[in-house]
């Protein structure tokens, strides 16, 4: 599950979400509020990314990729054929 693309996407979105939420909480100035109409966009976008990251993680946990069992080689598969030299 570690190398599933959904886990990697969830980790990246989760990291960006944490950065945006912390930035929104720490660096909330009146100049930035004026740009966005009084709304703290960093917190909202960070929260949205966090929700999407949790959705990807839940998807990866609830529906893992099935790994096919390894096929055992039969003796007929290991014999050299007429084309093998």
Residue pairs with C-beta under 8 A, 6 or more apart in sequence:
1 7
1 60
1 61
1 64
4 60
4 64
4 65
6 56
6 57
6 59
6 60
7 56
7 57
7 60
9 53
9 56
10 53
10 54
10 56
10 57
10 60
11 53
13 49
13 50
13 52
13 53
13 56
14 49
14 50
14 53
14 54
14 57
16 46
16 49
17 46
17 47
17 48
17 49
17 50
17 53
18 46
18 50
19 46
20 42
20 43
20 45
20 46
20 49
21 42
21 43
21 46
21 47
21 50
23 42
23 46
24 40
24 41
24 42
24 43
24 44
24 46
25 43
27 42
28 40
28 42
33 39
33 40
